[in-house]
């Protein structure tokens, strides 16, 4: 049985993780676009997919 406090902690951790992920994603995408005006989309996707496992997943 899950207590409301546990649910709120999970929600807050999820929001923090999502915000950090979005910031990293935006930094990667805009950094690529800024350094090389037209970077290949496939290379961006490969960079993003390589960076995702380094993040610690939110415990469920």
PDBQT receptor file of N, H, CA, C and O in Angstrom, charges set to zero:
ATOM      1  N   UNK A   1       0.844  -1.204   0.000  1.00  0.00    +0.000 N 
ATOM      2  CA  UNK A   1       0.000   0.000   0.000  1.00  0.00    +0.000 C 
ATOM      3  C   UNK A   1       0.878   1.252   0.000  1.00  0.00    +0.000 C 
ATOM      4  O   UNK A   1       1.709   1.440   0.889  1.00  0.00    +0.000 OA
ATOM      5  N   UNK A   2       0.688   2.092  -0.993  1.00  0.00    +0.000 N 
ATOM      6  H   UNK A   2       0.014   1.940  -1.715  1.00  0.00    +0.000 HD
ATOM      7  CA  UNK A   2       1.533   3.266  -1.153  1.00  0.00    +0.000 C 
ATOM      8  C   UNK A   2       0.937   4.459  -0.410  1.00  0.00    +0.000 C 
ATOM      9  O   UNK A   2      -0.236   4.790  -0.586  1.00  0.00    +0.000 OA
ATOM     10  N   UNK A   3       1.743   5.088   0.407  1.00  0.00    +0.000 N 
ATOM     11  H   UNK A   3       2.696   4.819   0.549  1.00  0.00    +0.000 HD
ATOM     12  CA  UNK A   3       1.265   6.259   1.155  1.00  0.00    +0.000 C 
ATOM     13  C   UNK A   3       1.289   7.494   0.255  1.00  0.00    +0.000 C 
ATOM     14  O   UNK A   3       2.064   7.546  -0.700  1.00  0.00    +0.000 OA
ATOM     15  N   UNK A   4       0.453   8.481   0.550  1.00  0.00    +0.000 N 
ATOM     16  H   UNK A   4      -0.176   8.438   1.326  1.00  0.00    +0.000 HD
ATOM     17  CA  UNK A   4       0.432   9.728  -0.266  1.00  0.00    +0.000 C 
ATOM     18  C   UNK A   4       1.790  10.422  -0.283  1.00  0.00    +0.000 C 
ATOM     19  O   UNK A   4       2.167  11.014  -1.294  1.00  0.00    +0.000 OA
ATOM     20  N   UNK A   5       2.534  10.355   0.832  1.00  0.00    +0.000 N 
ATOM     21  H   UNK A   5       2.228   9.874   1.653  1.00  0.00    +0.000 HD
ATOM     22  CA  UNK A   5       3.846  11.000   0.877  1.00  0.00    +0.000 C 
ATOM     23  C   UNK A   5       4.790  10.349  -0.123  1.00  0.00    +0.000 C 
ATOM     24  O   UNK A   5       5.516  11.035  -0.842  1.00  0.00    +0.000 OA
ATOM     25  N   UNK A   6       4.776   9.021  -0.162  1.00  0.00    +0.000 N 
ATOM     26  H   UNK A   6       4.187   8.463   0.423  1.00  0.00    +0.000 HD
ATOM     27  CA  UNK A   6       5.638   8.306  -1.108  1.00  0.00    +0.000 C 
ATOM     28  C   UNK A   6       5.291   8.687  -2.539  1.00  0.00    +0.000 C 
ATOM     29  O   UNK A   6       6.172   8.840  -3.385  1.00  0.00    +0.000 OA
ATOM     30  N   UNK A   7       3.987   8.840  -2.800  1.00  0.00    +0.000 N 
ATOM     31  H   UNK A   7       3.271   8.715  -2.113  1.00  0.00    +0.000 HD
ATOM     32  CA  UNK A   7       3.551   9.208  -4.149  1.00  0.00    +0.000 C 
ATOM     33  C   UNK A   7       4.041  10.613  -4.492  1.00  0.00    +0.000 C 
ATOM     34  O   UNK A   7       4.466  10.865  -5.620  1.00  0.00    +0.000 OA
ATOM     35  N   UNK A   8       3.982  11.530  -3.520  1.00  0.00    +0.000 N 
ATOM     36  H   UNK A   8       3.636  11.326  -2.605  1.00  0.00    +0.000 HD
ATOM     37  CA  UNK A   8       4.455  12.895  -3.787  1.00  0.00    +0.000 C 
ATOM     38  C   UNK A   8       5.959  12.922  -4.013  1.00  0.00    +0.000 C 
ATOM     39  O   UNK A   8       6.437  13.655  -4.879  1.00  0.00    +0.000 OA
ATOM     40  N   UNK A   9       6.714  12.136  -3.248  1.00  0.00    +0.000 N 
ATOM     41  H   UNK A   9       6.325  11.541  -2.545  1.00  0.00    +0.000 HD
ATOM     42  CA  UNK A   9       8.169  12.086  -3.433  1.00  0.00    +0.000 C 
ATOM     43  C   UNK A   9       8.487  11.567  -4.823  1.00  0.00    +0.000 C 
ATOM     44  O   UNK A   9       9.361  12.106  -5.502  1.00  0.00    +0.000 OA
ATOM     45  N   UNK A  10       7.780  10.517  -5.257  1.00  0.00    +0.000 N 
ATOM     46  H   UNK A  10       7.070  10.079  -4.705  1.00  0.00    +0.000 HD
ATOM     47  CA  UNK A  10       8.015   9.989  -6.598  1.00  0.00    +0.000 C 
ATOM     48  C   UNK A  10       7.677  11.018  -7.660  1.00  0.00    +0.000 C 
ATOM     49  O   UNK A  10       8.388  11.143  -8.657  1.00  0.00    +0.000 OA
ATOM     50  N   UNK A  11       6.592  11.757  -7.452  1.00  0.00    +0.000 N 
ATOM     51  H   UNK A  11       6.014  11.655  -6.643  1.00  0.00    +0.000 HD
ATOM     52  CA  UNK A  11       6.188  12.778  -8.415  1.00  0.00    +0.000 C 
ATOM     53  C   UNK A  11       7.239  13.877  -8.514  1.00  0.00    +0.000 C 
ATOM     54  O   UNK A  11       7.593  14.307  -9.612  1.00  0.00    +0.000 OA
ATOM     55  N   UNK A  12       7.742  14.334  -7.354  1.00  0.00    +0.000 N 
ATOM     56  H   UNK A  12       7.454  13.984  -6.462  1.00  0.00    +0.000 HD
ATOM     57  CA  UNK A  12       8.745  15.397  -7.345  1.00  0.00    +0.000 C 
ATOM     58  C   UNK A  12      10.039  14.913  -8.002  1.00  0.00    +0.000 C 
ATOM     59  O   UNK A  12      10.636  15.629  -8.806  1.00  0.00    +0.000 OA
ATOM     60  N   UNK A  13      10.468  13.697  -7.656  1.00  0.00    +0.000 N 
ATOM     61  H   UNK A  13       9.983  13.116  -7.003  1.00  0.00    +0.000 HD
ATOM     62  CA  UNK A  13      11.683  13.154  -8.278  1.00  0.00    +0.000 C 
ATOM     63  C   UNK A  13      11.501  13.012  -9.784  1.00  0.00    +0.000 C 
ATOM     64  O   UNK A  13      12.423  13.281 -10.554  1.00  0.00    +0.000 OA
ATOM     65  N   UNK A  14      10.318  12.593 -10.201  1.00  0.00    +0.000 N 
ATOM     66  H   UNK A  14       9.568  12.375  -9.576  1.00  0.00    +0.000 HD
ATOM     67  CA  UNK A  14      10.034  12.467 -11.630  1.00  0.00    +0.000 C 
ATOM     68  C   UNK A  14      10.101  13.813 -12.330  1.00  0.00    +0.000 C 
ATOM     69  O   UNK A  14      10.634  13.915 -13.435  1.00  0.00    +0.000 OA
ATOM     70  N   UNK A  15       9.563  14.847 -11.693  1.00  0.00    +0.000 N 
ATOM     71  H   UNK A  15       9.129  14.764 -10.796  1.00  0.00    +0.000 HD
ATOM     72  CA  UNK A  15       9.597  16.181 -12.290  1.00  0.00    +0.000 C 
ATOM     73  C   UNK A  15      11.031  16.699 -12.385  1.00  0.00    +0.000 C 
ATOM     74  O   UNK A  15      11.417  17.286 -13.396  1.00  0.00    +0.000 OA
ATOM     75  N   UNK A  16      11.817  16.480 -11.332  1.00  0.00    +0.000 N 
ATOM     76  H   UNK A  16      11.503  16.003 -10.511  1.00  0.00    +0.000 HD
ATOM     77  CA  UNK A  16      13.212  16.932 -11.352  1.00  0.00    +0.000 C 
ATOM     78  C   UNK A  16      13.977  16.198 -12.448  1.00  0.00    +0.000 C 
ATOM     79  O   UNK A  16      14.736  16.813 -13.197  1.00  0.00    +0.000 OA
ATOM     80  N   UNK A  17      13.774  14.868 -12.542  1.00  0.00    +0.000 N 
ATOM     81  H   UNK A  17      13.157  14.369 -11.933  1.00  0.00    +0.000 HD
ATOM     82  CA  UNK A  17      14.481  14.081 -13.561  1.00  0.00    +0.000 C 
ATOM     83  C   UNK A  17      14.081  14.538 -14.956  1.00  0.00    +0.000 C 
ATOM     84  O   UNK A  17      14.927  14.688 -15.837  1.00  0.00    +0.000 OA
ATOM     85  N   UNK A  18      12.768  14.761 -15.152  1.00  0.00    +0.000 N 
ATOM     86  H   UNK A  18      12.081  14.639 -14.436  1.00  0.00    +0.000 HD
ATOM     87  CA  UNK A  18      12.289  15.189 -16.471  1.00  0.00    +0.000 C 
ATOM     88  C   UNK A  18      12.859  16.564 -16.836  1.00  0.00    +0.000 C 
ATOM     89  O   UNK A  18      13.263  16.789 -17.977  1.00  0.00    +0.000 OA
ATOM     90  N   UNK A  19      12.890  17.478 -15.863  1.00  0.00    +0.000 N 
ATOM     91  H   UNK A  19      12.562  17.295 -14.936  1.00  0.00    +0.000 HD
ATOM     92  CA  UNK A  19      13.436  18.815 -16.125  1.00  0.00    +0.000 C 
ATOM     93  C   UNK A  19      14.914  18.737 -16.488  1.00  0.00    +0.000 C 
ATOM     94  O   UNK A  19      15.363  19.384 -17.434  1.00  0.00    +0.000 OA
ATOM     95  N   UNK A  20      15.670  17.937 -15.727  1.00  0.00    +0.000 N 
ATOM     96  H   UNK A  20      15.305  17.411 -14.959  1.00  0.00    +0.000 HD
ATOM     97  CA  UNK A  20      17.094  17.790 -16.021  1.00  0.00    +0.000 C 
ATOM     98  C   UNK A  20      17.300  17.165 -17.400  1.00  0.00    +0.000 C 
ATOM     99  O   UNK A  20      18.193  17.568 -18.146  1.00  0.00    +0.000 OA
ATOM    100  N   UNK A  21      16.465  16.178 -17.732  1.00  0.00    +0.000 N 
ATOM    101  H   UNK A  21      15.740  15.851 -17.126  1.00  0.00    +0.000 HD
ATOM    102  CA  UNK A  21      16.581  15.523 -19.031  1.00  0.00    +0.000 C 
ATOM    103  C   UNK A  21      16.278  16.503 -20.162  1.00  0.00    +0.000 C 
ATOM    104  O   UNK A  21      16.986  16.538 -21.168  1.00  0.00    +0.000 OA
ATOM    105  N   UNK A  22      15.222  17.296 -19.990  1.00  0.00    +0.000 N 
ATOM    106  H   UNK A  22      14.647  17.267 -19.172  1.00  0.00    +0.000 HD
ATOM    107  CA  UNK A  22      14.858  18.273 -21.019  1.00  0.00    +0.000 C 
ATOM    108  C   UNK A  22      15.959  19.324 -21.190  1.00  0.00    +0.000 C 
ATOM    109  O   UNK A  22      16.274  19.711 -22.315  1.00  0.00    +0.000 OA
ATOM    110  N   UNK A  23      16.542  19.784 -20.088  1.00  0.00    +0.000 N 
ATOM    111  H   UNK A  23      16.287  19.469 -19.174  1.00  0.00    +0.000 HD
ATOM    112  CA  UNK A  23      17.627  20.765 -20.185  1.00  0.00    +0.000 C 
ATOM    113  C   UNK A  23      18.826  20.172 -20.907  1.00  0.00    +0.000 C 
ATOM    114  O   UNK A  23      19.439  20.828 -21.749  1.00  0.00    +0.000 OA
ATOM    115  N   UNK A  24      19.164  18.914 -20.571  1.00  0.00    +0.000 N 
ATOM    116  H   UNK A  24      18.666  18.381 -19.887  1.00  0.00    +0.000 HD
ATOM    117  CA  UNK A  24      20.291  18.267 -21.252  1.00  0.00    +0.000 C 
ATOM    118  C   UNK A  24      19.994  18.102 -22.733  1.00  0.00    +0.000 C 
ATOM    119  O   UNK A  24      20.857  18.331 -23.580  1.00  0.00    +0.000 OA
ATOM    120  N   UNK A  25      18.768  17.703 -23.038  1.00  0.00    +0.000 N 
ATOM    121  H   UNK A  25      18.066  17.517 -22.350  1.00  0.00    +0.000 HD
ATOM    122  CA  UNK A  25      18.381  17.498 -24.431  1.00  0.00    +0.000 C 
ATOM    123  C   UNK A  25      18.445  18.819 -25.200  1.00  0.00    +0.000 C 
ATOM    124  O   UNK A  25      18.981  18.867 -26.307  1.00  0.00    +0.000 OA
ATOM    125  N   UNK A  26      17.902  19.885 -24.617  1.00  0.00    +0.000 N 
ATOM    126  H   UNK A  26      17.467  19.845 -23.718  1.00  0.00    +0.000 HD
ATOM    127  CA  UNK A  26      17.933  21.189 -25.275  1.00  0.00    +0.000 C 
ATOM    128  C   UNK A  26      19.382  21.665 -25.444  1.00  0.00    +0.000 C 
ATOM    129  O   UNK A  26      19.741  22.226 -26.479  1.00  0.00    +0.000 OA
ATOM    130  N   UNK A  27      20.200  21.438 -24.425  1.00  0.00    +0.000 N 
ATOM    131  H   UNK A  27      19.908  20.982 -23.584  1.00  0.00    +0.000 HD
ATOM    132  CA  UNK A  27      21.606  21.851 -24.513  1.00  0.00    +0.000 C 
ATOM    133  C   UNK A  27      22.316  21.096 -25.636  1.00  0.00    +0.000 C 
ATOM    134  O   UNK A  27      23.092  21.679 -26.393  1.00  0.00    +0.000 OA
ATOM    135  N   UNK A  28      22.044  19.797 -25.736  1.00  0.00    +0.000 N 
ATOM    136  H   UNK A  28      21.414  19.323 -25.122  1.00  0.00    +0.000 HD
ATOM    137  CA  UNK A  28      22.663  19.004 -26.803  1.00  0.00    +0.000 C 
ATOM    138  C   UNK A  28      22.206  19.493 -28.173  1.00  0.00    +0.000 C 
ATOM    139  O   UNK A  28      23.023  19.726 -29.064  1.00  0.00    +0.000 OA
ATOM    140  N   UNK A  29      20.883  19.647 -28.333  1.00  0.00    +0.000 N 
ATOM    141  H   UNK A  29      20.220  19.458 -27.609  1.00  0.00    +0.000 HD
ATOM    142  CA  UNK A  29      20.356  20.021 -29.645  1.00  0.00    +0.000 C 
ATOM    143  C   UNK A  29      20.806  21.423 -30.048  1.00  0.00    +0.000 C 
ATOM    144  O   UNK A  29      21.294  21.624 -31.160  1.00  0.00    +0.000 OA
ATOM    145  N   UNK A  30      20.642  22.405 -29.134  1.00  0.00    +0.000 N 
ATOM    146  H   UNK A  30      20.246  22.242 -28.230  1.00  0.00    +0.000 HD
ATOM    147  CA  UNK A  30      21.014  23.770 -29.487  1.00  0.00    +0.000 C 
ATOM    148  C   UNK A  30      22.528  23.932 -29.563  1.00  0.00    +0.000 C 
ATOM    149  O   UNK A  30      23.021  24.767 -30.321  1.00  0.00    +0.000 OA
ATOM    150  N   UNK A  31      23.269  23.146 -28.790  1.00  0.00    +0.000 N 
ATOM    151  H   UNK A  31      22.868  22.468 -28.174  1.00  0.00    +0.000 HD
ATOM    152  CA  UNK A  31      24.725  23.187 -28.882  1.00  0.00    +0.000 C 
ATOM    153  C   UNK A  31      25.187  22.683 -30.240  1.00  0.00    +0.000 C 
ATOM    154  O   UNK A  31      26.087  23.258 -30.853  1.00  0.00    +0.000 OA
ATOM    155  N   UNK A  32      24.559  21.593 -30.711  1.00  0.00    +0.000 N 
ATOM    156  H   UNK A  32      23.828  21.125 -30.213  1.00  0.00    +0.000 HD
ATOM    157  CA  UNK A  32      24.898  21.056 -32.034  1.00  0.00    +0.000 C 
ATOM    158  C   UNK A  32      24.550  22.083 -33.115  1.00  0.00    +0.000 C 
ATOM    159  O   UNK A  32      25.352  22.347 -34.011  1.00  0.00    +0.000 OA
ATOM    160  N   UNK A  33      23.351  22.656 -33.023  1.00  0.00    +0.000 N 
ATOM    161  H   UNK A  33      22.699  22.441 -32.295  1.00  0.00    +0.000 HD
ATOM    162  CA  UNK A  33      22.919  23.620 -34.031  1.00  0.00    +0.000 C 
ATOM    163  C   UNK A  33      23.804  24.861 -33.990  1.00  0.00    +0.000 C 
ATOM    164  O   UNK A  33      24.105  25.440 -35.033  1.00  0.00    +0.000 OA
ATOM    165  N   UNK A  34      24.225  25.276 -32.785  1.00  0.00    +0.000 N 
ATOM    166  H   UNK A  34      23.980  24.805 -31.937  1.00  0.00    +0.000 HD
ATOM    167  CA  UNK A  34      25.038  26.470 -32.662  1.00  0.00    +0.000 C 
ATOM    168  C   UNK A  34      26.440  26.278 -33.216  1.00  0.00    +0.000 C 
ATOM    169  O   UNK A  34      26.968  27.161 -33.891  1.00  0.00    +0.000 OA
ATOM    170  N   UNK A  35      27.052  25.120 -32.932  1.00  0.00    +0.000 N 
ATOM    171  H   UNK A  35      26.623  24.403 -32.384  1.00  0.00    +0.000 HD
ATOM    172  CA  UNK A  35      28.426  24.908 -33.384  1.00  0.00    +0.000 C 
ATOM    173  C   UNK A  35      28.483  24.625 -34.881  1.00  0.00    +0.000 C 
ATOM    174  O   UNK A  35      29.307  25.187 -35.603  1.00  0.00    +0.000 OA
ATOM    175  N   UNK A  36      27.594  23.747 -35.333  1.00  0.00    +0.000 N 
ATOM    176  H   UNK A  36      26.925  23.291 -34.746  1.00  0.00    +0.000 HD
ATOM    177  CA  UNK A  36      27.517  23.464 -36.774  1.00  0.00    +0.000 C 
ATOM    178  C   UNK A  36      26.107  23.803 -37.220  1.00  0.00    +0.000 C 
ATOM    179  O   UNK A  36      25.138  23.199 -36.760  1.00  0.00    +0.000 OA
ATOM    180  N   UNK A  37      25.998  24.765 -38.111  1.00  0.00    +0.000 N 
ATOM    181  H   UNK A  37      26.785  25.256 -38.485  1.00  0.00    +0.000 HD
ATOM    182  CA  UNK A  37      24.694  25.336 -38.422  1.00  0.00    +0.000 C 
ATOM    183  C   UNK A  37      23.665  24.280 -38.809  1.00  0.00    +0.000 C 
ATOM    184  O   UNK A  37      22.510  24.372 -38.394  1.00  0.00    +0.000 OA
ATOM    185  N   UNK A  38      24.058  23.283 -39.594  1.00  0.00    +0.000 N 
ATOM    186  H   UNK A  38      24.996  23.209 -39.931  1.00  0.00    +0.000 HD
ATOM    187  CA  UNK A  38      23.117  22.247 -40.000  1.00  0.00    +0.000 C 
ATOM    188  C   UNK A  38      23.734  20.878 -39.740  1.00  0.00    +0.000 C 
ATOM    189  O   UNK A  38      24.325  20.262 -40.627  1.00  0.00    +0.000 OA
ATOM    190  N   UNK A  39      23.580  20.420 -38.497  1.00  0.00    +0.000 N 
ATOM    191  H   UNK A  39      23.100  20.921 -37.776  1.00  0.00    +0.000 HD
ATOM    192  CA  UNK A  39      24.126  19.114 -38.128  1.00  0.00    +0.000 C 
ATOM    193  C   UNK A  39      23.161  18.019 -38.580  1.00  0.00    +0.000 C 
ATOM    194  O   UNK A  39      21.948  18.231 -38.587  1.00  0.00    +0.000 OA
ATOM    195  N   UNK A  40      23.680  16.867 -38.952  1.00  0.00    +0.000 N 
ATOM    196  H   UNK A  40      24.665  16.695 -38.947  1.00  0.00    +0.000 HD
ATOM    197  CA  UNK A  40      22.813  15.761 -39.379  1.00  0.00    +0.000 C 
ATOM    198  C   UNK A  40      21.927  15.289 -38.233  1.00  0.00    +0.000 C 
ATOM    199  O   UNK A  40      22.388  15.151 -37.100  1.00  0.00    +0.000 OA
ATOM    200  N   UNK A  41      20.658  15.044 -38.530  1.00  0.00    +0.000 N 
ATOM    201  H   UNK A  41      20.284  15.156 -39.451  1.00  0.00    +0.000 HD
ATOM    202  CA  UNK A  41      19.709  14.618 -37.499  1.00  0.00    +0.000 C 
ATOM    203  C   UNK A  41      20.089  13.258 -36.912  1.00  0.00    +0.000 C 
ATOM    204  O   UNK A  41      19.925  13.039 -35.712  1.00  0.00    +0.000 OA
ATOM    205  N   UNK A  42      20.590  12.353 -37.734  1.00  0.00    +0.000 N 
ATOM    206  H   UNK A  42      20.724  12.531 -38.709  1.00  0.00    +0.000 HD
ATOM    207  CA  UNK A  42      20.953  11.025 -37.233  1.00  0.00    +0.000 C 
ATOM    208  C   UNK A  42      22.069  11.117 -36.202  1.00  0.00    +0.000 C 
ATOM    209  O   UNK A  42      22.063  10.389 -35.209  1.00  0.00    +0.000 OA
ATOM    210  N   UNK A  43      23.023  12.006 -36.434  1.00  0.00    +0.000 N 
ATOM    211  H   UNK A  43      23.028  12.597 -37.241  1.00  0.00    +0.000 HD
ATOM    212  CA  UNK A  43      24.122  12.137 -35.484  1.00  0.00    +0.000 C 
ATOM    213  C   UNK A  43      23.622  12.701 -34.152  1.00  0.00    +0.000 C 
ATOM    214  O   UNK A  43      24.093  12.293 -33.090  1.00  0.00    +0.000 OA
ATOM    215  N   UNK A  44      22.678  13.628 -34.204  1.00  0.00    +0.000 N 
ATOM    216  H   UNK A  44      22.295  13.960 -35.066  1.00  0.00    +0.000 HD
ATOM    217  CA  UNK A  44      22.096  14.162 -32.974  1.00  0.00    +0.000 C 
ATOM    218  C   UNK A  44      21.397  13.054 -32.203  1.00  0.00    +0.000 C 
ATOM    219  O   UNK A  44      21.568  12.937 -30.989  1.00  0.00    +0.000 OA
ATOM    220  N   UNK A  45      20.602  12.229 -32.907  1.00  0.00    +0.000 N 
ATOM    221  H   UNK A  45      20.463  12.324 -33.893  1.00  0.00    +0.000 HD
ATOM    222  CA  UNK A  45      19.880  11.153 -32.239  1.00  0.00    +0.000 C 
ATOM    223  C   UNK A  45      20.847  10.164 -31.600  1.00  0.00    +0.000 C 
ATOM    224  O   UNK A  45      20.601   9.683 -30.494  1.00  0.00    +0.000 OA
ATOM    225  N   UNK A  46      21.939   9.857 -32.284  1.00  0.00    +0.000 N 
ATOM    226  H   UNK A  46      22.138  10.247 -33.183  1.00  0.00    +0.000 HD
ATOM    227  CA  UNK A  46      22.936   8.945 -31.729  1.00  0.00    +0.000 C 
ATOM    228  C   UNK A  46      23.560   9.560 -30.478  1.00  0.00    +0.000 C 
ATOM    229  O   UNK A  46      23.792   8.858 -29.493  1.00  0.00    +0.000 OA
ATOM    230  N   UNK A  47      23.829  10.849 -30.508  1.00  0.00    +0.000 N 
ATOM    231  H   UNK A  47      23.641  11.419 -31.308  1.00  0.00    +0.000 HD
ATOM    232  CA  UNK A  47      24.419  11.519 -29.346  1.00  0.00    +0.000 C 
ATOM    233  C   UNK A  47      23.448  11.479 -28.168  1.00  0.00    +0.000 C 
ATOM    234  O   UNK A  47      23.854  11.206 -27.038  1.00  0.00    +0.000 OA
ATOM    235  N   UNK A  48      22.182  11.748 -28.425  1.00  0.00    +0.000 N 
ATOM    236  H   UNK A  48      21.852  11.969 -29.343  1.00  0.00    +0.000 HD
ATOM    237  CA  UNK A  48      21.172  11.740 -27.358  1.00  0.00    +0.000 C 
ATOM    238  C   UNK A  48      21.021  10.338 -26.787  1.00  0.00    +0.000 C 
ATOM    239  O   UNK A  48      20.977  10.171 -25.569  1.00  0.00    +0.000 OA
ATOM    240  N   UNK A  49      20.939   9.320 -27.655  1.00  0.00    +0.000 N 
ATOM    241  H   UNK A  49      20.974   9.455 -28.645  1.00  0.00    +0.000 HD
ATOM    242  CA  UNK A  49      20.737   7.961 -27.156  1.00  0.00    +0.000 C 
ATOM    243  C   UNK A  49      21.954   7.472 -26.381  1.00  0.00    +0.000 C 
ATOM    244  O   UNK A  49      21.819   6.652 -25.473  1.00  0.00    +0.000 OA
ATOM    245  N   UNK A  50      23.141   7.966 -26.728  1.00  0.00    +0.000 N 
ATOM    246  H   UNK A  50      23.251   8.632 -27.466  1.00  0.00    +0.000 HD
ATOM    247  CA  UNK A  50      24.326   7.588 -25.981  1.00  0.00    +0.000 C 
ATOM    248  C   UNK A  50      24.338   8.256 -24.601  1.00  0.00    +0.000 C 
ATOM    249  O   UNK A  50      24.882   7.692 -23.651  1.00  0.00    +0.000 OA
ATOM    250  N   UNK A  51      23.755   9.428 -24.481  1.00  0.00    +0.000 N 
ATOM    251  H   UNK A  51      23.313   9.886 -25.252  1.00  0.00    +0.000 HD
ATOM    252  CA  UNK A  51      23.806  10.167 -23.222  1.00  0.00    +0.000 C 
ATOM    253  C   UNK A  51      22.729   9.720 -22.244  1.00  0.00    +0.000 C 
ATOM    254  O   UNK A  51      22.867   9.932 -21.039  1.00  0.00    +0.000 OA
ATOM    255  N   UNK A  52      21.670   9.112 -22.734  1.00  0.00    +0.000 N 
ATOM    256  H   UNK A  52      21.558   8.940 -23.713  1.00  0.00    +0.000 HD
ATOM    257  CA  UNK A  52      20.554   8.750 -21.858  1.00  0.00    +0.000 C 
ATOM    258  C   UNK A  52      20.946   7.730 -20.789  1.00  0.00    +0.000 C 
ATOM    259  O   UNK A  52      20.564   7.921 -19.635  1.00  0.00    +0.000 OA
ATOM    260  N   UNK A  53      21.692   6.647 -21.101  1.00  0.00    +0.000 N 
ATOM    261  H   UNK A  53      22.002   6.492 -22.039  1.00  0.00    +0.000 HD
ATOM    262  CA  UNK A  53      21.997   5.674 -20.045  1.00  0.00    +0.000 C 
ATOM    263  C   UNK A  53      22.843   6.242 -18.910  1.00  0.00    +0.000 C 
ATOM    264  O   UNK A  53      22.864   5.663 -17.824  1.00  0.00    +0.000 OA
ATOM    265  N   UNK A  54      23.531   7.338 -19.121  1.00  0.00    +0.000 N 
ATOM    266  H   UNK A  54      23.515   7.809 -20.003  1.00  0.00    +0.000 HD
ATOM    267  CA  UNK A  54      24.356   7.905 -18.065  1.00  0.00    +0.000 C 
ATOM    268  C   UNK A  54      23.504   8.568 -16.980  1.00  0.00    +0.000 C 
ATOM    269  O   UNK A  54      23.996   8.813 -15.879  1.00  0.00    +0.000 OA
ATOM    270  N   UNK A  55      22.241   8.859 -17.274  1.00  0.00    +0.000 N 
ATOM    271  H   UNK A  55      21.841   8.660 -18.169  1.00  0.00    +0.000 HD
ATOM    272  CA  UNK A  55      21.351   9.432 -16.273  1.00  0.00    +0.000 C 
ATOM    273  C   UNK A  55      20.891   8.350 -15.310  1.00  0.00    +0.000 C 
ATOM    274  O   UNK A  55      20.682   7.202 -15.702  1.00  0.00    +0.000 OA
ATOM    275  N   UNK A  56      20.733   8.729 -14.040  1.00  0.00    +0.000 N 
ATOM    276  H   UNK A  56      20.902   9.662 -13.722  1.00  0.00    +0.000 HD
ATOM    277  CA  UNK A  56      20.225   7.761 -13.073  1.00  0.00    +0.000 C 
ATOM    278  C   UNK A  56      18.709   7.731 -13.172  1.00  0.00    +0.000 C 
ATOM    279  O   UNK A  56      18.066   8.770 -13.021  1.00  0.00    +0.000 OA
ATOM    280  N   UNK A  57      18.117   6.556 -13.424  1.00  0.00    +0.000 N 
ATOM    281  H   UNK A  57      18.639   5.712 -13.546  1.00  0.00    +0.000 HD
ATOM    282  CA  UNK A  57      16.656   6.481 -13.522  1.00  0.00    +0.000 C 
ATOM    283  C   UNK A  57      16.007   6.704 -12.165  1.00  0.00    +0.000 C 
ATOM    284  O   UNK A  57      16.602   6.425 -11.124  1.00  0.00    +0.000 OA
ATOM    285  N   UNK A  58      14.774   7.214 -12.188  1.00  0.00    +0.000 N 
ATOM    286  H   UNK A  58      14.291   7.442 -13.034  1.00  0.00    +0.000 HD
ATOM    287  CA  UNK A  58      14.044   7.448 -10.958  1.00  0.00    +0.000 C 
ATOM    288  C   UNK A  58      13.568   6.109 -10.411  1.00  0.00    +0.000 C 
ATOM    289  O   UNK A  58      12.917   5.360 -11.139  1.00  0.00    +0.000 OA
ATOM    290  N   UNK A  59      13.869   5.779  -9.154  1.00  0.00    +0.000 N 
ATOM    291  H   UNK A  59      14.397   6.388  -8.563  1.00  0.00    +0.000 HD
ATOM    292  CA  UNK A  59      13.391   4.500  -8.600  1.00  0.00    +0.000 C 
ATOM    293  C   UNK A  59      11.877   4.485  -8.486  1.00  0.00    +0.000 C 
ATOM    294  O   UNK A  59      11.269   5.440  -8.004  1.00  0.00    +0.000 OA
ATOM    295  N   UNK A  60      11.284   3.405  -8.930  1.00  0.00    +0.000 N 
ATOM    296  H   UNK A  60      11.778   2.629  -9.322  1.00  0.00    +0.000 HD
ATOM    297  CA  UNK A  60       9.819   3.307  -8.918  1.00  0.00    +0.000 C 
ATOM    298  C   UNK A  60       9.403   2.325  -7.829  1.00  0.00    +0.000 C 
ATOM    299  O   UNK A  60       8.211   2.085  -7.637  1.00  0.00    +0.000 OA
TER     300      UNK A  60
